[in-house]
């Protein structure tokens, strides 16, 4: 009996960045390698360089969380701001 590798899907940049924003809301992501692992578990195979660019484009920042550690977060858009097309 063979073991199948985890299924990975090819996503476009907008889909990947949407997943990253969702993962940052759901998890305490303290470094980019952790985000790469979470994306892999979610079926998206990327490297740290891609994650780094995506975080920059999303405007992600590091915030201090309880216990003194820092984690990535994406600031909310003002309610009246429309996302670019």
N, C-alpha and C positions, 0 to 999 in steps of 0.2 A: 504494500500500500504506500503510495507516494504522498508526500505532504505538499500541498499547493502553497506557493508564496502568496503573501498578502496581495490583494488586487489593487493595482494602481491605475489611476485614470489621468488622462492628459487634460489639464484644465487651462483655460486662457487666463490672462493676467487678472482681469476683473473678477473672475470666479475665485481664483486663488486668494486675491486680496480680501474678498468677502469672507472666505473661510478663515483667513488670518484674523480679521477683526472679530469674528465670532469666537474663535479660540481664545483670543485675548480677554474677551468678556467672561468666558466660562472657566478659565484656568489662570493660575498664577504663573505666568511665563517670565522667568527670571533671566533667561539668556536665549540667544538665537538657536543654539543647538537643541534646546528643549522644544522650541517651536518647530524645528525641522522634524523632530520625533513625533510631535502631535500631528503634524500634517501627514506624515507617513502612515500613522495609525488611521487617519481619516481618508487614506487612499491617494494622497498627493505626494509624489516623489520630487523633492526640490533640494537644493544645496543651500548652505549658509549665505553664499553671495546673493542668491536670488531673494532669500528672506530679508537680508539686509536692505536691498533696494526696495522691496515691497514695504518694509517698515518705514523707510524714509518717505516714500510716496504717500503712505497713509497718514503721515504726520505723527506716527507713534512716538511716545515719550516714555521715559522711565519715571515711575512714581514710587515713593516710599510707602511700603505696606507695613502693617503691624509686625513688630519684631525687628524692624530696622532694615529688612531686605528691600531690594528694589525689583519692580516688575514692569513689564511693558503695558501701556494702555494707549488707546486711541481716543483723543478728546472728541466729545460729541459735537456734531455740527449744530450751529444755531438752527432753531426750528424753521426760520424763514429762509434759510439758505438752501438753494437748489443744487443738487449734485450735478457736476458737469456731464455732458453727454458724450 
